[in-house]
Amino acid sequence: MNRMAWLLLTAALAFSALPDIAHAETAFTYQGRLSAAGTAAQGSYDFQFRLFDAETAGTAVGSLQSASAVVVSGGVFSVLLDFGDGPFNSAPRWLEIEVREAGGASYTTLAPRQRIGASPFAIETMFVAPGAVDTAA
């Protein structure tokens, strides 16, 4: 009887973790290099990020992402962005970045837009058979 109770408890714990496994995280880290007047930027900057369906012109997809008072050291910054999974439907995407000194008046749009490539996790999902994943939790 003890052994059966142990097996049932182990199975219950294993299956209770499945909903968490089924929901992949949509946030990703973006790291960039920023220069001001030809030298590596230093200090705090505000950023805005938008996804587009084209390198130039095109249509914005997804929501505006803002990051305030981001520390830039030696020109390098890193932010966590989360546009959700809606904009990522296997079509190419480009990231438009706007920046200003923290608390400044207006943003400057950086050029060119940055191409967003697939992450190793997303590449792995290309090998899942169609219909093999169910949305029921």
Secondary structure in CASP SS format (residue, H / E / C, confidence):
PFRMAT SS
TARGET T0000
AUTHOR 0000-0000-0000
METHOD secondary structure of the structure
MODEL  1
M C 1.00
N H 1.00
R H 1.00
M H 1.00
A H 1.00
W H 1.00
L H 1.00
L H 1.00
L H 1.00
T H 1.00
A H 1.00
A H 1.00
L H 1.00
A H 1.00
F H 1.00
S H 1.00
A C 1.00
L H 1.00
P H 1.00
D H 1.00
I H 1.00
A H 1.00
H C 1.00
A C 1.00
E C 1.00
T C 1.00
A C 1.00
F E 1.00
T E 1.00
Y E 1.00
Q E 1.00
G E 1.00
R E 1.00
L C 1.00
S E 1.00
A E 1.00
A C 1.00
G C 1.00
T E 1.00
A E 1.00
A C 1.00
Q C 1.00
G E 1.00
S E 1.00
Y E 1.00
D E 1.00
F E 1.00
Q E 1.00
F E 1.00
R E 1.00
L E 1.00
F E 1.00
D C 1.00
A C 1.00
E C 1.00
T C 1.00
A C 1.00
G C 1.00
T C 1.00
A E 1.00
V E 1.00
G E 1.00
S E 1.00
L E 1.00
Q E 1.00
S E 1.00
A E 1.00
S E 1.00
A E 1.00
V E 1.00
V E 1.00
V E 1.00
S E 1.00
G C 1.00
G C 1.00
V E 1.00
F E 1.00
S E 1.00
V E 1.00
L E 1.00
L E 1.00
D C 1.00
F C 1.00
G C 1.00
D C 1.00
G C 1.00
P C 1.00
F C 1.00
N C 1.00
S C 1.00
A C 1.00
P C 1.00
R E 1.00
W E 1.00
L E 1.00
E E 1.00
I E 1.00
E E 1.00
V E 1.00
R E 1.00
E E 1.00
A C 1.00
G C 1.00
G C 1.00
A C 1.00
S C 1.00
Y C 1.00
T E 1.00
T E 1.00
L C 1.00
A C 1.00
P C 1.00
R C 1.00
Q E 1.00
R E 1.00
I E 1.00
G C 1.00
A C 1.00
S C 1.00
P H 1.00
F H 1.00
A H 1.00
I H 1.00
E H 1.00
T H 1.00
M C 1.00
F C 1.00
V C 1.00
A C 1.00
P C 1.00
G C 1.00
A C 1.00
V C 1.00
D C 1.00
T C 1.00
A C 1.00
A C 1.00
END
